[in-house]
Amino acid sequence: MSEDVKMKCGLEIHVQIDTKSKLFCNCSTNYLDAEPNTNVCPVCLGLPGAKPFPPNKKAVEVAIMVAKMLGCEIVVDKDIYFQRKHYDYPDLPSGYQRTSTPIGVNGEFLGVGIHEVHLEEDPGQYNPSFGIVDYNRSGTPLIEIVTEPDIKSPEEAREFLKQLMTLFRYLGCLRGEGTMRADVNISINYMGVQGNRVEVKNVNSIRGVYKVLKYELIRQKNIIKRGGEVKRETRAFLESQMITKAMRSKETAEDYRYIPDPDIQPIVISEKWVKEIEEKMPETPLAKKKRFVEEYKISEEDAKVLVADLDMAEMFENVVNSLGKSKENIDLAVVWIRNELKRSLQYHKVDLYESGIKPEHIVELIKLIKNGTISQKIAKEVIDLLVINRGKKKPKEIVEELGLTVIKDESELIKAVEEAIKNNQKAVEDYLNGKKEALNFLMGQVMRLTRGRADPKRVVELLKEKLDK
């Protein structure tokens, strides 16, 4: 982003809470696998006279937990009301959406201020192309996180959301990016001219938020450059075209005609309840990253990659604890989990939690490397096979079945060394003329001839014995 453009962005992030029942009734929150309009009742259909149940207790506790992990002050010993937010849209059968007053306020995450955290109910799913509505989703509990306009670039917004999704995975009670929807508020100051704030509604991915901000930066900049005024308005994101389109003039809180819902008793959160929830909270990714750097003496970058996946972070700790916390074991765990295992999982498009690979697989693999049974090159092949067969075979079984052990027969090694020397006379001459890197080339040829089963250290010794005569 050029220095003459300054961006201010705030996000309103909505994520579903993973509860079995909805926020104000006992209907199932499974809207993906059920037939349309089957997980519904008079309450979530907004039928006249239907009275909502008290708010889902688990949803309230998750909201408190999220607010605490985002550094918010919890609103204790005060009435927290559910309000009716009125707007006329087919996915709202009652003509209003229930949303709570703040549960947490004045937080901070990755340098971005958190204005508030509150609860609300998800609307149904409306398909305007066919004019049909499925109300199975209606009433599913949502967390809404409202940030301050502290985000200064599309890249910062993307990183913020990635880290937030990692935080949600650690909590284990939110449905993550698959259900995330964000309203993106953006304004720019270009060449000293301040534009109005624009809101882009219902962006449903981290990539989408990034694309919205990149597009709006260019659009708003071009308007100001031509002497025009950026309108205060609400826009839609057309994901297929990666552009935004005007929907309506920006509404204000007054347009929604908020009123406290007379059918729902206020919630009061006590200090005692907050303490009980704090005791159940997991370690945050940022705290885990800091601990990994301090306790295991690994780099910040290695720690960041490991803690980005809770399963990988737990595997790393289990492997190190099994092997012992020596520097050698920690370094090997980093190499074979953070580097090689992650590489193979990404290549095969498999998540660690579904790969079937357990800490004991990696422990066994590292022991095979340490005791000289297999070379590092073969170990990479074993990692790939572990991912391919979903951990059904242990490293030792794979090595024995495919005959991948390090060659112990000295005569077999000598034969491969002599063949490499014979077939690569130019590299031999280069080495004898002082080009030491030629030795690495010759070692590579020996490793190729032995399918990676040679001990690299012993290969170098044999090559020098042959060439330095």
C-alpha beads as a LAMMPS data file, in Angstrom:
LAMMPS data file: protein, C-alpha beads

469 atoms
468 bonds

1 atom types
1 bond types

-500.0 500.0 xlo xhi
-500.0 500.0 ylo yhi
-500.0 500.0 zlo zhi

Masses

1 110.0

Atoms # bond

1 1 1 0.000 0.000 0.000
2 1 1 1.446 3.381 -1.023
3 1 1 2.446 5.852 1.676
4 1 1 -0.115 8.453 0.512
5 1 1 -3.014 6.073 1.299
6 1 1 -3.974 5.346 4.912
7 1 1 -6.580 2.709 5.591
8 1 1 -8.762 2.175 8.643
9 1 1 -10.625 -1.102 8.923
10 1 1 -12.854 -2.588 11.591
11 1 1 -14.438 -6.038 11.463
12 1 1 -17.684 -7.469 12.804
13 1 1 -16.996 -11.203 12.926
14 1 1 -19.782 -13.758 13.385
15 1 1 -18.973 -17.399 14.184
16 1 1 -21.331 -20.202 15.165
17 1 1 -21.014 -21.800 18.587
18 1 1 -20.910 -25.587 18.453
19 1 1 -23.918 -26.428 20.619
20 1 1 -26.371 -29.288 20.141
21 1 1 -29.421 -27.077 20.559
22 1 1 -30.310 -23.572 19.404
23 1 1 -30.053 -20.382 21.432
24 1 1 -33.703 -20.105 22.517
25 1 1 -35.185 -23.560 21.858
26 1 1 -34.266 -27.258 21.935
27 1 1 -34.130 -27.756 18.150
28 1 1 -30.959 -29.333 16.738
29 1 1 -28.321 -27.014 15.260
30 1 1 -27.544 -29.590 12.532
31 1 1 -28.682 -27.721 9.439
32 1 1 -26.263 -29.307 6.947
33 1 1 -27.366 -32.953 7.106
34 1 1 -31.080 -32.453 7.779
35 1 1 -33.862 -32.067 5.226
36 1 1 -34.847 -28.396 4.783
37 1 1 -37.170 -26.987 7.453
38 1 1 -37.195 -30.108 9.636
39 1 1 -35.101 -28.954 12.643
40 1 1 -37.601 -26.232 13.477
41 1 1 -40.299 -25.393 16.045
42 1 1 -42.708 -22.489 16.702
43 1 1 -39.930 -20.559 18.504
44 1 1 -37.305 -20.601 15.721
45 1 1 -40.041 -20.138 13.123
46 1 1 -41.175 -16.981 14.930
47 1 1 -44.795 -18.087 15.126
48 1 1 -47.216 -15.778 17.009
49 1 1 -47.460 -16.608 20.705
50 1 1 -44.337 -18.836 20.749
51 1 1 -42.186 -17.958 23.765
52 1 1 -38.392 -18.393 23.673
53 1 1 -36.614 -20.560 26.260
54 1 1 -33.970 -18.975 28.533
55 1 1 -30.660 -18.512 26.617
56 1 1 -28.562 -21.643 26.027
57 1 1 -26.164 -21.759 29.016
58 1 1 -23.281 -23.272 27.047
59 1 1 -23.534 -20.473 24.458
60 1 1 -23.291 -17.848 27.209
61 1 1 -20.256 -19.607 28.732
62 1 1 -18.503 -19.810 25.351
63 1 1 -19.118 -16.093 24.816
64 1 1 -17.509 -15.369 28.197
65 1 1 -14.585 -17.644 27.313
66 1 1 -14.029 -15.947 23.932
67 1 1 -14.222 -12.501 25.542
68 1 1 -11.643 -13.514 28.174
69 1 1 -9.258 -14.947 25.568
70 1 1 -9.511 -11.658 23.667
71 1 1 -8.532 -9.722 26.776
72 1 1 -11.986 -8.230 27.377
73 1 1 -13.478 -7.009 30.629
74 1 1 -16.519 -9.158 31.374
75 1 1 -19.718 -7.258 32.159
76 1 1 -20.396 -8.635 35.654
77 1 1 -23.243 -8.018 38.106
78 1 1 -25.210 -6.022 35.528
79 1 1 -28.235 -6.937 33.462
80 1 1 -27.320 -8.189 29.979
81 1 1 -30.397 -7.896 27.778
82 1 1 -31.338 -9.630 24.558
83 1 1 -32.677 -7.047 22.150
84 1 1 -34.804 -7.268 19.043
85 1 1 -32.955 -5.923 16.000
86 1 1 -35.657 -5.241 13.421
87 1 1 -35.230 -5.622 9.693
88 1 1 -37.500 -7.107 7.072
89 1 1 -35.827 -9.992 5.245
90 1 1 -37.130 -13.480 4.344
91 1 1 -34.529 -15.302 6.481
92 1 1 -35.986 -13.666 9.645
93 1 1 -39.444 -15.202 10.156
94 1 1 -40.242 -12.971 13.146
95 1 1 -39.044 -9.764 11.455
96 1 1 -36.284 -9.261 14.013
97 1 1 -33.026 -10.870 15.147
98 1 1 -32.281 -11.346 18.833
99 1 1 -28.895 -9.951 19.826
100 1 1 -27.468 -9.392 23.296
101 1 1 -25.952 -6.298 24.807
102 1 1 -22.156 -6.654 25.323
103 1 1 -20.844 -9.572 27.388
104 1 1 -17.192 -8.461 27.086
105 1 1 -15.751 -5.033 26.283
106 1 1 -12.425 -3.186 25.849
107 1 1 -10.278 -6.128 24.756
108 1 1 -7.205 -6.422 22.558
109 1 1 -5.865 -9.124 20.250
110 1 1 -2.684 -8.819 18.153
111 1 1 -2.671 -5.073 18.674
112 1 1 -6.268 -4.679 17.445
113 1 1 -8.776 -3.307 19.928
114 1 1 -11.843 -5.431 20.631
115 1 1 -14.824 -3.107 21.101
116 1 1 -17.186 -5.824 22.318
117 1 1 -18.196 -9.478 22.253
118 1 1 -21.860 -10.424 22.335
119 1 1 -24.316 -13.200 21.440
120 1 1 -26.953 -13.327 18.740
121 1 1 -29.047 -15.848 16.838
122 1 1 -28.289 -16.902 13.271
123 1 1 -30.991 -16.215 10.665
124 1 1 -32.216 -18.863 8.233
125 1 1 -30.749 -19.502 4.791
126 1 1 -32.412 -17.581 1.976
127 1 1 -31.841 -18.359 -1.696
128 1 1 -33.028 -15.289 -3.639
129 1 1 -32.487 -17.017 -7.003
130 1 1 -35.257 -19.519 -6.228
131 1 1 -37.153 -17.518 -3.587
132 1 1 -36.873 -20.323 -1.003
133 1 1 -35.881 -20.256 2.674
134 1 1 -34.540 -23.038 4.916
135 1 1 -35.065 -22.205 8.611
136 1 1 -32.990 -25.120 9.993
137 1 1 -30.153 -22.675 10.742
138 1 1 -32.462 -20.067 12.271
139 1 1 -31.720 -19.655 15.984
140 1 1 -28.247 -21.253 15.959
141 1 1 -26.137 -19.335 18.526
142 1 1 -23.534 -16.928 17.163
143 1 1 -20.632 -15.082 18.755
144 1 1 -20.133 -11.597 17.340
145 1 1 -16.750 -9.924 17.810
146 1 1 -16.634 -6.219 16.989
147 1 1 -13.145 -4.752 16.559
148 1 1 -12.033 -1.160 16.719
149 1 1 -10.976 0.363 13.339
150 1 1 -7.325 -0.436 14.096
151 1 1 -6.490 -2.624 11.091
152 1 1 -4.236 -0.748 8.662
153 1 1 -3.861 -3.073 5.660
154 1 1 -5.450 -6.082 3.903
155 1 1 -2.450 -8.169 4.979
156 1 1 -2.945 -7.239 8.644
157 1 1 -6.655 -8.163 8.400
158 1 1 -5.772 -11.548 6.893
159 1 1 -3.228 -12.344 9.622
160 1 1 -5.632 -11.176 12.352
161 1 1 -8.374 -13.508 11.091
162 1 1 -5.979 -16.448 10.672
163 1 1 -4.830 -16.095 14.278
164 1 1 -8.427 -15.664 15.446
165 1 1 -9.438 -18.923 13.721
166 1 1 -6.481 -20.644 15.429
167 1 1 -7.781 -19.323 18.755
168 1 1 -11.212 -20.767 17.960
169 1 1 -9.701 -24.185 17.201
170 1 1 -7.988 -24.116 20.601
171 1 1 -11.306 -23.430 22.304
172 1 1 -12.870 -26.371 20.471
173 1 1 -16.439 -25.119 20.865
174 1 1 -16.724 -22.838 17.834
175 1 1 -17.302 -23.931 14.271
176 1 1 -14.475 -21.844 12.824
177 1 1 -13.939 -20.439 9.343
178 1 1 -16.517 -22.717 7.739
179 1 1 -19.262 -20.726 9.470
180 1 1 -17.497 -17.374 9.743
181 1 1 -19.128 -14.318 8.236
182 1 1 -17.570 -10.892 8.532
183 1 1 -18.887 -7.403 7.918
184 1 1 -15.946 -5.308 6.757
185 1 1 -15.902 -1.579 7.570
186 1 1 -13.306 0.413 5.655
187 1 1 -12.411 4.047 5.049
188 1 1 -9.291 5.579 3.544
189 1 1 -7.430 8.854 3.705
190 1 1 -5.838 9.608 0.341
191 1 1 -3.662 12.645 -0.278
192 1 1 -5.132 14.279 2.839
193 1 1 -8.763 13.655 1.791
194 1 1 -10.760 11.531 4.266
195 1 1 -13.392 9.274 2.710
196 1 1 -16.600 8.074 4.358
197 1 1 -16.878 4.652 5.948
198 1 1 -18.174 1.839 3.746
199 1 1 -19.491 -1.472 5.096
200 1 1 -19.277 -4.674 3.042
201 1 1 -21.700 -7.287 4.396
202 1 1 -21.471 -11.051 4.871
203 1 1 -18.003 -11.911 3.596
204 1 1 -17.635 -15.612 4.349
205 1 1 -13.888 -16.352 4.217
206 1 1 -10.511 -14.926 5.201
207 1 1 -9.558 -14.780 1.532
208 1 1 -12.793 -12.905 0.843
209 1 1 -12.017 -10.266 3.498
210 1 1 -8.554 -9.782 1.996
211 1 1 -9.982 -9.413 -1.529
212 1 1 -12.693 -6.985 -0.339
213 1 1 -10.100 -4.708 1.246
214 1 1 -7.804 -4.821 -1.800
215 1 1 -10.724 -3.967 -4.091
216 1 1 -12.140 -1.217 -1.860
217 1 1 -8.732 0.421 -1.496
218 1 1 -8.495 0.803 -5.268
219 1 1 -12.150 1.793 -5.730
220 1 1 -12.161 4.434 -3.008
221 1 1 -8.759 5.777 -4.035
222 1 1 -9.948 6.225 -7.630
223 1 1 -13.095 8.082 -6.502
224 1 1 -11.058 10.555 -4.426
225 1 1 -8.463 10.912 -7.203
226 1 1 -11.248 11.994 -9.594
227 1 1 -12.491 14.583 -7.094
228 1 1 -15.542 12.568 -6.050
229 1 1 -16.830 11.678 -2.591
230 1 1 -16.857 8.140 -1.196
231 1 1 -20.467 7.494 -0.166
232 1 1 -21.358 6.165 3.262
233 1 1 -23.107 2.991 2.163
234 1 1 -23.526 -0.758 2.557
235 1 1 -22.101 -2.939 -0.196
236 1 1 -22.258 -6.629 -1.095
237 1 1 -19.264 -8.803 -1.992
238 1 1 -19.693 -10.668 -5.282
239 1 1 -17.277 -13.508 -4.646
240 1 1 -17.423 -14.932 -8.180
241 1 1 -16.137 -11.598 -9.559
242 1 1 -14.092 -10.539 -6.490
243 1 1 -15.742 -7.096 -6.489
244 1 1 -18.157 -5.201 -4.224
245 1 1 -21.494 -3.735 -5.317
246 1 1 -23.663 -1.021 -3.718
247 1 1 -26.696 -2.353 -1.810
248 1 1 -28.120 0.586 0.133
249 1 1 -27.220 3.716 2.073
250 1 1 -25.448 2.860 5.322
251 1 1 -27.960 2.233 8.072
252 1 1 -27.515 3.407 11.649
253 1 1 -28.451 1.725 14.917
254 1 1 -31.667 3.760 14.950
255 1 1 -32.740 2.159 11.652
256 1 1 -32.927 -1.219 13.404
257 1 1 -35.326 0.068 16.119
258 1 1 -33.678 -1.909 18.921
259 1 1 -35.923 -2.795 21.874
260 1 1 -35.257 -5.175 24.802
261 1 1 -37.005 -8.486 24.119
262 1 1 -39.848 -8.619 26.676
263 1 1 -39.957 -12.447 26.507
264 1 1 -36.359 -13.004 27.655
265 1 1 -35.177 -12.372 31.192
266 1 1 -31.830 -10.505 31.453
267 1 1 -28.648 -12.496 32.156
268 1 1 -26.492 -11.562 35.142
269 1 1 -22.885 -12.814 35.077
270 1 1 -21.276 -13.167 38.504
271 1 1 -17.560 -13.062 39.357
272 1 1 -17.907 -16.621 40.673
273 1 1 -19.258 -17.834 37.318
274 1 1 -16.411 -16.106 35.441
275 1 1 -13.812 -17.779 37.710
276 1 1 -15.385 -21.211 37.107
277 1 1 -15.167 -20.641 33.353
278 1 1 -11.549 -19.407 33.587
279 1 1 -10.558 -22.684 35.247
280 1 1 -11.836 -24.593 32.193
281 1 1 -10.116 -22.389 29.609
282 1 1 -7.276 -23.842 27.507
283 1 1 -3.888 -22.212 27.007
284 1 1 -4.067 -19.604 24.230
285 1 1 -1.959 -20.009 21.046
286 1 1 0.039 -16.862 21.893
287 1 1 0.769 -18.127 25.403
288 1 1 1.727 -21.553 24.012
289 1 1 4.033 -19.972 21.431
290 1 1 5.812 -17.955 24.131
291 1 1 6.140 -21.048 26.343
292 1 1 7.555 -23.165 23.476
293 1 1 10.256 -20.552 22.803
294 1 1 11.190 -20.295 26.486
295 1 1 10.845 -23.954 27.505
296 1 1 12.172 -25.734 24.404
297 1 1 14.534 -22.979 23.146
298 1 1 13.169 -23.174 19.594
299 1 1 12.859 -20.235 17.216
300 1 1 9.794 -17.982 17.230
301 1 1 9.046 -18.986 13.641
302 1 1 9.131 -22.727 14.494
303 1 1 6.917 -22.117 17.535
304 1 1 4.470 -20.054 15.461
305 1 1 4.085 -22.825 12.881
306 1 1 3.674 -25.539 15.521
307 1 1 1.021 -23.725 17.585
308 1 1 -0.977 -22.749 14.478
309 1 1 -2.312 -26.335 14.569
310 1 1 -3.319 -27.522 18.043
311 1 1 -2.895 -31.194 17.057
312 1 1 0.631 -30.478 15.808
313 1 1 1.542 -28.540 18.951
314 1 1 0.324 -31.395 21.149
315 1 1 2.176 -33.947 19.012
316 1 1 5.415 -31.954 19.349
317 1 1 5.158 -31.903 23.153
318 1 1 4.247 -35.600 23.349
319 1 1 7.182 -36.578 21.108
320 1 1 9.682 -34.477 23.074
321 1 1 8.399 -35.822 26.399
322 1 1 8.694 -39.401 25.125
323 1 1 12.215 -38.968 23.739
324 1 1 13.534 -36.718 26.512
325 1 1 14.110 -32.957 26.453
326 1 1 17.679 -32.926 25.138
327 1 1 18.546 -30.324 22.487
328 1 1 19.113 -33.106 19.943
329 1 1 15.655 -34.603 20.535
330 1 1 13.933 -31.206 20.430
331 1 1 15.718 -30.318 17.173
332 1 1 14.766 -33.671 15.646
333 1 1 11.131 -33.223 16.733
334 1 1 11.046 -29.785 15.085
335 1 1 12.533 -31.124 11.839
336 1 1 10.279 -34.174 11.547
337 1 1 7.015 -32.564 12.711
338 1 1 7.190 -28.866 11.808
339 1 1 9.097 -29.431 8.535
340 1 1 8.729 -32.921 7.088
341 1 1 5.377 -34.070 8.458
342 1 1 3.771 -30.699 7.671
343 1 1 5.262 -30.804 4.153
344 1 1 3.816 -34.237 3.485
345 1 1 0.388 -33.383 4.937
346 1 1 0.167 -30.281 2.775
347 1 1 1.290 -32.156 -0.339
348 1 1 -1.325 -34.886 0.191
349 1 1 -3.977 -32.329 1.294
350 1 1 -4.607 -34.069 4.614
351 1 1 -5.102 -32.493 8.053
352 1 1 -3.097 -33.987 10.913
353 1 1 -6.197 -34.857 12.933
354 1 1 -7.522 -37.041 10.073
355 1 1 -4.157 -38.501 9.025
356 1 1 -4.127 -41.276 11.641
357 1 1 -0.525 -40.376 12.533
358 1 1 0.120 -40.390 16.265
359 1 1 3.060 -39.171 18.405
360 1 1 4.312 -42.743 18.785
361 1 1 4.780 -42.964 14.990
362 1 1 7.120 -39.953 15.046
363 1 1 8.925 -41.195 18.170
364 1 1 9.612 -44.528 16.447
365 1 1 10.767 -42.774 13.258
366 1 1 13.210 -40.549 15.155
367 1 1 14.608 -43.553 17.039
368 1 1 15.199 -45.348 13.702
369 1 1 17.156 -42.300 12.504
370 1 1 19.134 -41.933 15.735
371 1 1 20.217 -45.577 15.890
372 1 1 21.288 -45.558 12.246
373 1 1 18.642 -48.013 11.000
374 1 1 17.481 -45.582 8.301
375 1 1 18.967 -42.487 6.659
376 1 1 17.295 -39.076 6.681
377 1 1 16.463 -39.484 2.984
378 1 1 14.669 -42.755 3.696
379 1 1 12.938 -41.155 6.696
380 1 1 11.332 -38.613 4.333
381 1 1 10.017 -41.491 2.237
382 1 1 8.650 -43.168 5.381
383 1 1 6.863 -39.943 6.410
384 1 1 5.131 -39.836 3.025
385 1 1 4.091 -43.486 3.339
386 1 1 2.739 -42.851 6.854
387 1 1 0.509 -40.099 5.466
388 1 1 -0.555 -42.168 2.453
389 1 1 -1.580 -45.199 4.550
390 1 1 -3.165 -42.950 7.245
391 1 1 -0.912 -44.250 10.022
392 1 1 -2.125 -47.846 9.680
393 1 1 1.460 -49.118 9.567
394 1 1 4.231 -48.133 11.952
395 1 1 7.543 -46.757 10.600
396 1 1 9.378 -49.951 11.562
397 1 1 6.886 -52.093 9.614
398 1 1 7.229 -49.869 6.527
399 1 1 11.030 -49.999 6.688
400 1 1 11.132 -53.808 7.075
401 1 1 8.522 -54.491 4.368
402 1 1 10.266 -52.314 1.768
403 1 1 13.828 -53.161 2.823
404 1 1 14.732 -49.547 3.504
405 1 1 17.315 -50.069 6.245
406 1 1 20.749 -48.453 6.011
407 1 1 23.268 -50.637 4.161
408 1 1 25.587 -52.259 6.690
409 1 1 27.505 -54.389 4.196
410 1 1 30.753 -52.433 3.588
411 1 1 31.434 -54.251 0.314
412 1 1 28.086 -53.083 -1.107
413 1 1 28.935 -49.486 -0.180
414 1 1 32.422 -49.724 -1.704
415 1 1 30.904 -51.066 -4.925
416 1 1 28.501 -48.086 -5.135
417 1 1 31.347 -45.631 -4.400
418 1 1 33.563 -47.152 -7.114
419 1 1 30.680 -47.016 -9.628
420 1 1 30.010 -43.350 -8.823
421 1 1 33.719 -42.516 -9.316
422 1 1 33.912 -44.469 -12.572
423 1 1 30.794 -42.815 -14.076
424 1 1 31.619 -39.241 -13.036
425 1 1 35.213 -38.560 -14.036
426 1 1 34.598 -34.823 -14.523
427 1 1 33.495 -34.485 -10.863
428 1 1 36.539 -36.541 -9.790
429 1 1 38.868 -34.189 -11.695
430 1 1 37.128 -31.145 -10.185
431 1 1 37.618 -32.562 -6.691
432 1 1 41.278 -33.347 -7.309
433 1 1 41.720 -29.780 -8.617
434 1 1 40.479 -28.369 -5.322
435 1 1 36.735 -28.003 -5.936
436 1 1 35.491 -29.482 -2.660
437 1 1 31.798 -29.137 -3.673
438 1 1 32.401 -31.893 -6.249
439 1 1 32.585 -34.321 -3.324
440 1 1 28.965 -33.513 -2.464
441 1 1 27.963 -34.265 -6.033
442 1 1 29.698 -37.652 -5.877
443 1 1 28.063 -38.411 -2.539
444 1 1 24.693 -37.620 -4.136
445 1 1 25.439 -40.126 -6.891
446 1 1 26.224 -42.824 -4.317
447 1 1 22.985 -42.045 -2.481
448 1 1 21.107 -42.372 -5.780
449 1 1 22.715 -45.728 -6.543
450 1 1 21.820 -47.019 -3.070
451 1 1 18.277 -45.513 -3.104
452 1 1 19.178 -43.374 -0.089
453 1 1 20.099 -46.376 2.047
454 1 1 23.757 -45.431 2.475
455 1 1 25.086 -43.654 5.565
456 1 1 26.174 -40.234 4.156
457 1 1 28.991 -39.885 6.695
458 1 1 30.473 -43.283 5.774
459 1 1 30.054 -42.533 2.039
460 1 1 32.145 -39.352 2.389
461 1 1 34.853 -41.306 4.264
462 1 1 34.999 -43.984 1.531
463 1 1 35.087 -41.388 -1.265
464 1 1 38.000 -39.587 0.390
465 1 1 39.837 -42.884 0.915
466 1 1 39.510 -43.651 -2.811
467 1 1 40.226 -40.140 -4.139
468 1 1 42.927 -38.909 -1.752
469 1 1 45.363 -41.762 -2.420

Bonds

1 1 1 2
2 1 2 3
3 1 3 4
4 1 4 5
5 1 5 6
6 1 6 7
7 1 7 8
8 1 8 9
9 1 9 10
10 1 10 11
11 1 11 12
12 1 12 13
13 1 13 14
14 1 14 15
15 1 15 16
16 1 16 17
17 1 17 18
18 1 18 19
19 1 19 20
20 1 20 21
21 1 21 22
22 1 22 23
23 1 23 24
24 1 24 25
25 1 25 26
26 1 26 27
27 1 27 28
28 1 28 29
29 1 29 30
30 1 30 31
31 1 31 32
32 1 32 33
33 1 33 34
34 1 34 35
35 1 35 36
36 1 36 37
37 1 37 38
38 1 38 39
39 1 39 40
40 1 40 41
41 1 41 42
42 1 42 43
43 1 43 44
44 1 44 45
45 1 45 46
46 1 46 47
47 1 47 48
48 1 48 49
49 1 49 50
50 1 50 51
51 1 51 52
52 1 52 53
53 1 53 54
54 1 54 55
55 1 55 56
56 1 56 57
57 1 57 58
58 1 58 59
59 1 59 60
60 1 60 61
61 1 61 62
62 1 62 63
63 1 63 64
64 1 64 65
65 1 65 66
66 1 66 67
67 1 67 68
68 1 68 69
69 1 69 70
70 1 70 71
71 1 71 72
72 1 72 73
73 1 73 74
74 1 74 75
75 1 75 76
76 1 76 77
77 1 77 78
78 1 78 79
79 1 79 80
80 1 80 81
81 1 81 82
82 1 82 83
83 1 83 84
84 1 84 85
85 1 85 86
86 1 86 87
87 1 87 88
88 1 88 89
89 1 89 90
90 1 90 91
91 1 91 92
92 1 92 93
93 1 93 94
94 1 94 95
95 1 95 96
96 1 96 97
97 1 97 98
98 1 98 99
99 1 99 100
100 1 100 101
101 1 101 102
102 1 102 103
103 1 103 104
104 1 104 105
105 1 105 106
106 1 106 107
107 1 107 108
108 1 108 109
109 1 109 110
110 1 110 111
111 1 111 112
112 1 112 113
113 1 113 114
114 1 114 115
115 1 115 116
116 1 116 117
117 1 117 118
118 1 118 119
119 1 119 120
120 1 120 121
121 1 121 122
122 1 122 123
123 1 123 124
124 1 124 125
125 1 125 126
126 1 126 127
127 1 127 128
128 1 128 129
129 1 129 130
130 1 130 131
131 1 131 132
132 1 132 133
133 1 133 134
134 1 134 135
135 1 135 136
136 1 136 137
137 1 137 138
138 1 138 139
139 1 139 140
140 1 140 141
141 1 141 142
142 1 142 143
143 1 143 144
144 1 144 145
145 1 145 146
146 1 146 147
147 1 147 148
148 1 148 149
149 1 149 150
150 1 150 151
151 1 151 152
152 1 152 153
153 1 153 154
154 1 154 155
155 1 155 156
156 1 156 157
157 1 157 158
158 1 158 159
159 1 159 160
160 1 160 161
161 1 161 162
162 1 162 163
163 1 163 164
164 1 164 165
165 1 165 166
166 1 166 167
167 1 167 168
168 1 168 169
169 1 169 170
170 1 170 171
171 1 171 172
172 1 172 173
173 1 173 174
174 1 174 175
175 1 175 176
176 1 176 177
177 1 177 178
178 1 178 179
179 1 179 180
180 1 180 181
181 1 181 182
182 1 182 183
183 1 183 184
184 1 184 185
185 1 185 186
186 1 186 187
187 1 187 188
188 1 188 189
189 1 189 190
190 1 190 191
191 1 191 192
192 1 192 193
193 1 193 194
194 1 194 195
195 1 195 196
196 1 196 197
197 1 197 198
198 1 198 199
199 1 199 200
200 1 200 201
201 1 201 202
202 1 202 203
203 1 203 204
204 1 204 205
205 1 205 206
206 1 206 207
207 1 207 208
208 1 208 209
209 1 209 210
210 1 210 211
211 1 211 212
212 1 212 213
213 1 213 214
214 1 214 215
215 1 215 216
216 1 216 217
217 1 217 218
218 1 218 219
219 1 219 220
220 1 220 221
221 1 221 222
222 1 222 223
223 1 223 224
224 1 224 225
225 1 225 226
226 1 226 227
227 1 227 228
228 1 228 229
229 1 229 230
230 1 230 231
231 1 231 232
232 1 232 233
233 1 233 234
234 1 234 235
235 1 235 236
236 1 236 237
237 1 237 238
238 1 238 239
239 1 239 240
240 1 240 241
241 1 241 242
242 1 242 243
243 1 243 244
244 1 244 245
245 1 245 246
246 1 246 247
247 1 247 248
248 1 248 249
249 1 249 250
250 1 250 251
251 1 251 252
252 1 252 253
253 1 253 254
254 1 254 255
255 1 255 256
256 1 256 257
257 1 257 258
258 1 258 259
259 1 259 260
260 1 260 261
261 1 261 262
262 1 262 263
263 1 263 264
264 1 264 265
265 1 265 266
266 1 266 267
267 1 267 268
268 1 268 269
269 1 269 270
270 1 270 271
271 1 271 272
272 1 272 273
273 1 273 274
274 1 274 275
275 1 275 276
276 1 276 277
277 1 277 278
278 1 278 279
279 1 279 280
280 1 280 281
281 1 281 282
282 1 282 283
283 1 283 284
284 1 284 285
285 1 285 286
286 1 286 287
287 1 287 288
288 1 288 289
289 1 289 290
290 1 290 291
291 1 291 292
292 1 292 293
293 1 293 294
294 1 294 295
295 1 295 296
296 1 296 297
297 1 297 298
298 1 298 299
299 1 299 300
300 1 300 301
301 1 301 302
302 1 302 303
303 1 303 304
304 1 304 305
305 1 305 306
306 1 306 307
307 1 307 308
308 1 308 309
309 1 309 310
310 1 310 311
311 1 311 312
312 1 312 313
313 1 313 314
314 1 314 315
315 1 315 316
316 1 316 317
317 1 317 318
318 1 318 319
319 1 319 320
320 1 320 321
321 1 321 322
322 1 322 323
323 1 323 324
324 1 324 325
325 1 325 326
326 1 326 327
327 1 327 328
328 1 328 329
329 1 329 330
330 1 330 331
331 1 331 332
332 1 332 333
333 1 333 334
334 1 334 335
335 1 335 336
336 1 336 337
337 1 337 338
338 1 338 339
339 1 339 340
340 1 340 341
341 1 341 342
342 1 342 343
343 1 343 344
344 1 344 345
345 1 345 346
346 1 346 347
347 1 347 348
348 1 348 349
349 1 349 350
350 1 350 351
351 1 351 352
352 1 352 353
353 1 353 354
354 1 354 355
355 1 355 356
356 1 356 357
357 1 357 358
358 1 358 359
359 1 359 360
360 1 360 361
361 1 361 362
362 1 362 363
363 1 363 364
364 1 364 365
365 1 365 366
366 1 366 367
367 1 367 368
368 1 368 369
369 1 369 370
370 1 370 371
371 1 371 372
372 1 372 373
373 1 373 374
374 1 374 375
375 1 375 376
376 1 376 377
377 1 377 378
378 1 378 379
379 1 379 380
380 1 380 381
381 1 381 382
382 1 382 383
383 1 383 384
384 1 384 385
385 1 385 386
386 1 386 387
387 1 387 388
388 1 388 389
389 1 389 390
390 1 390 391
391 1 391 392
392 1 392 393
393 1 393 394
394 1 394 395
395 1 395 396
396 1 396 397
397 1 397 398
398 1 398 399
399 1 399 400
400 1 400 401
401 1 401 402
402 1 402 403
403 1 403 404
404 1 404 405
405 1 405 406
406 1 406 407
407 1 407 408
408 1 408 409
409 1 409 410
410 1 410 411
411 1 411 412
412 1 412 413
413 1 413 414
414 1 414 415
415 1 415 416
416 1 416 417
417 1 417 418
418 1 418 419
419 1 419 420
420 1 420 421
421 1 421 422
422 1 422 423
423 1 423 424
424 1 424 425
425 1 425 426
426 1 426 427
427 1 427 428
428 1 428 429
429 1 429 430
430 1 430 431
431 1 431 432
432 1 432 433
433 1 433 434
434 1 434 435
435 1 435 436
436 1 436 437
437 1 437 438
438 1 438 439
439 1 439 440
440 1 440 441
441 1 441 442
442 1 442 443
443 1 443 444
444 1 444 445
445 1 445 446
446 1 446 447
447 1 447 448
448 1 448 449
449 1 449 450
450 1 450 451
451 1 451 452
452 1 452 453
453 1 453 454
454 1 454 455
455 1 455 456
456 1 456 457
457 1 457 458
458 1 458 459
459 1 459 460
460 1 460 461
461 1 461 462
462 1 462 463
463 1 463 464
464 1 464 465
465 1 465 466
466 1 466 467
467 1 467 468
468 1 468 469
